[in-house]
Amino acid sequence: MHRYGFLILLFSYNVFCISENCVTYNFEDNQKVNFTNTYGICRGMSSWDVGKYSTLSIDSPHRDSNIFITPRTTLSCISSFKFSVTGSATLELNVYMAPTAKSDQITVLVFQSLPGANDATVGNAVLSPNDINFVPGWQTMRVRIVGIGTHEGYITLLGMASLTSVVLVDSFRYVAPTYDIDSCIIYPDEISTIEIPTETSTIIPTTIPGTETSEIPTARPVTIVTIPTSSTDEQNSEIPRQTVTIIPMTTERPLTTRNPTTFSIPETVTSEVPTTEPVITTPVKSSSTTVSATEIPTTRPVTNTPEKPSTVTKPT
């Protein structure tokens, strides 16, 4: 009880919001923000804990970053307050993972609030050591939000960390599609102490009718995806297949340029054939063929006419 009360006091965040097109989050100051595990899919699940970089043997991603959040050994879940979410927007999380167990993971889900119905998932990403492309250390998890228009939504963080693992989230930012991502900074003095790679695969479902996607979804072998919500089960992966079928169609077009070359070859052949044929047939073959043609019909009626019985009548 005392531990959870202490966490509620610490779960207050520094929100630097230029506009609804650029919203950034870190865990440094005591500005109150509703970030809790009391609604959505987090209801009844374990919360995340707060930690300090001074207790770890790793450097923070920024000199002004001192605090992070980390999941527990059991599945932990927290959800943010609600804010405007636009289709094709980008959500980025600065995370660190040094796993010692295959169950270590971080999952980020972006929900669209649907009054009177289950909230729809409009974006998600998973970081797990089970991925063959996983690299330990600092990562930037990037999620492309799907859908059309602007709606009220929120994000949810799920995670798990073994006792000897280091799994944490330092900060994150939301950038609308029409806003310059380089102008949306998390810390006022944007001087990073480390270089964070941004090569992170994303999984983008399409659970809302009429949405459009342009990313290629890649499935990850993580059991955390099976969250008990009706909107997280539907995924669409047909669009990348349509773009692949267009590629061979464009490669066949250069073949049509070879047709004039193939047509020119028979023109040279046919022009030579009539010139050689009269030379060969006029002196010899034309006369011989006419003689043989006239002799064959004259001999055939002799053999075919019934003259044998006429020879039989001569002795009578």
Helices and strands as residue ranges (DSSP letters): H 2-10, E 14-19, E 22-26, G 40-42, E 49-52, G 53-55, E 67-70, E 76-79, E 83-86, E 90-98, E 105-112, E 120-127, E 137-144, E 150-160, E 166-175, G 181-183, G 223-225, H 239-251, G 253-258, H 259-280, I 281-285, H 286-304, H 308-312
